[in-house]
Amino acid sequence: MLVAAIIGSLVFLFVTVIYVLLAIGLPLGEYAMGGKYRIMPKAMRVACALSAAVQMFAVFCILQAAGILEIGAWNDFARGVCYFFAFYLALNTVMNALSRSKKEKMLMTPLSFVASVCFFFVAFNA
């Protein structure tokens, strides 16, 4: 379970970094949100920043559920969050695979899949 939590958190941390870079305006838009924009418009940058914050929360939750972090007595909550993100990332894997952007398909689809498997594994075993 510890290995799955570490892999899942590192994968999601990598995705979070991409979303932060998108939020500050770097031309990485082909890797996210359908790949429609090379540079995200301002409204989409806000969405990327919010997404990055939520992703960081998920990283803390998978580490909490696996017992790597101890942030108070909210293990059951962290486990529930892991289930939520496991299902969300499974759906996200399908959506990334259906993207028109080859870059998003090639990078984000496997990352979503690996993160989903890790979140499921931690949630089931926490």
Residue, then its C-alpha position, 0 to 999 in steps of 0.5 A: m500500500l505504501v508503494a501505491a501511495i507513493i507512486g500515486s502521489l508522485v504521478f499526481l504531483f507531476v500532473t499538478v506541476i503541469y496544471v500550475l505551469l498552465a495556470i501561469g501561462l506556459p504553452l502546455g495546453e495541448y496536454a490538458m483539457g482537450g488540448k484545444y488551446r496551446i496557451m490557456p485563456k485567462a478563465m481557463r488558467v483560473a480553472c487550472a489553478l483551482s484544479a492544481a489546488v484540488q490535486m494537491f489536496a488529493v495528494f495529501c489524502i492518499l498519503q494520509a490514507a496510506g499512513i505516510l502522513e498523519i494529519g489529525a484523525w481524518n483517515d476515514f475521510a481521506r479514504g473516502v477522498c481516495y475512492f472519489f479520486a479513483f473513480y474520477l481518474a478512471l473516468n478521466t482516463v477514458m476522457n483523455a483517451l478520447s481527446r483530439s490532442k495526441k499529446e494529451k492522449m500519450l501523456m495524460t492517459p497513462l498518468s490518469f490510469v496509473a494514478s487511478v489504480c493507485f488511488f483504488f489500491v490505497a482506498f481498498n487497503a486503508 
